[in-house]
């Protein structure tokens, strides 16, 4: 009801604005505001004041005017699209009529804001940082950084954005190459003429990535191997376990990669798969059957794992005579959840996916030894409960050269009936974004992270035409400080003239109908790049507190990831970067990289997971855990308990948090206290610079205003870095507000 009232209010406001715009003569007002900003830019340029951000706003305004012009002439078309959204279905006509008016008003607003900012700079009331105009033709990759002129930079672009100087100059210049088996015309590796022409003659210019698509295999293949479609899923039309499928992909890669290697447009890697998933639980989204090849592979897996049919029968409580008799119906019935059959299938389903990624990676590197590969993994498959989807995020992250993902965040869901629990304290649902990024950077801290289909602004379920720009800044800033180096946001469904592209599903209430949001993303990246070296330092912070995560418990316990989230949330707002630990991390990384490991309600682990934890303890590691953890193996059989004087058993969240903070070996060089409200919601991270100074990022992800107080005994001055203004030692920070400050510490 409140949502509908809000929509009615906004539409009424837009009607009033329509009268206002008509009275002022929109074009005249726009030209006036544009000229005023251009005058200020000219004055500032002459005085050596940086004007990159204002010039970008000017360009964003010019682009969005084209959007508004098209929308004003195509109300009926927009109405049809708004009717497809549950949120706007009943008010589609009014929303469509109000859309171009609001877009034009937002254009005026951004021009006025830019003019006001330069006016303050010209008066000397604020300072302007030196911006970085990134040249996308001159980038290099170095460890976990993308460099331009030897300085870390962060890249932002948009899916489907048209190629033109107008959209390239300030809104990203990501290149790329799209290839799919659908372009093959024969077993000899012949291609369709148009694709062949692009493959052989594409001009390389700027950094990009190769998109490997798995839809619509060629007719010669489907005619010859019709059973290769068994086991297909939404974004790939063939069985990953079928031998003929691998032959087809080998044919494609053999005849393409030699031509894409060492090109600028493949500099950011080869995206192996788009949003892979192999859901296999009866009744869940995109669940399906599997092929005889998958079943045969599963039987071989069982044979290798259990060694004898007698051992399998004992664990499964069955009486098979041999492994050939093993019969498990896929999709698997939820009644098996938590049982040995369930565990064995879910783990196998992950491993067969891993095999597929390995195959693609190896095939590409046969022909491009310097290739960097990544997977557009959906991180919510890790952060949410359930493991019937076949995705092993740790393995994918560990074996990829670039950390790929399509992480998103939301603050509403037009399909959900009940309010989610996060709304009690937070302004948006950050679980997927923060947890997955901290997890992936714990697994592979020395790799760049590329979100190739970012869903901060819109998803199938999440669309808000009246999104506040603060939300855009908060999410992109937060994601970048947590490790994101490059992003391609979903999406830009308009052509150069502002018209709607064909097949633009998901267009209504998306980015190109939100001028202020588009402008804010551009300004946010200008600020990030102006402080590139510092933001890179925040990405590389040591993570002294680690949360233990077990895929074994995740498979067996249907609510396990809720427990991991609770443990993570409990220590997130204390100023320390938070990480994760797994068997792989404990085994392959230096345990001096953290000080304490927290284990919460993780009852089921494999023998090797348990042994990795014990070895960590034997080497002096500290663990805080509850009495319910590390009790049984993957088949719910008792295991030897962990034993060490370095284990602290605690159950209450506050006690766990206090003990974890006590065990962190370093101390903050200042005292920061969060006030106003019962729960901390400011996510702050900092790094030290010279002369006792500290650079700090603060994002209030809560839904209420918070107070931040620095103790004047150890802090002498606080400065807002982006505009150079001084701050009090105590200040308020609004929901979704981002602050980037310099702190001068005393005697530290």
QUIZI-V405614 format. One record per helix or strand of 3 or more residues. SS is the DSSP state (A for helix, B for strand). FROM is the first residue (numbers start at 1). TO is the last residue. If there is no record, write none. Layout:
BEGIN
ss=<SS:SS>
from=<FROM:FROM>
to=<TO:TO>
END
This chain:
BEGIN
ss=<A:A:A:A:A:B:B:B:A:B:A:A:B:A:A:A:A:B:A:A:A:A:A:B:A:A:B:A:A:B:A:B:A:A:A:B:A:A:B:A:A:B:A:B:B:A:B:B:B:B:B:B:B>
from=<2:26:52:75:89:139:145:155:165:175:181:193:208:219:226:243:264:270:292:309:323:334:340:373:380:393:403:421:431:449:469:484:511:515:532:545:551:560:578:583:591:596:607:623:647:653:672:682:693:706:715:730:738>
to=<24:46:73:82:123:142:148:158:171:180:183:201:214:224:229:260:266:274:306:316:325:336:367:376:383:399:405:424:443:455:481:489:513:530:539:548:556:571:581:588:593:599:618:625:649:663:675:688:700:710:720:733:745>
END
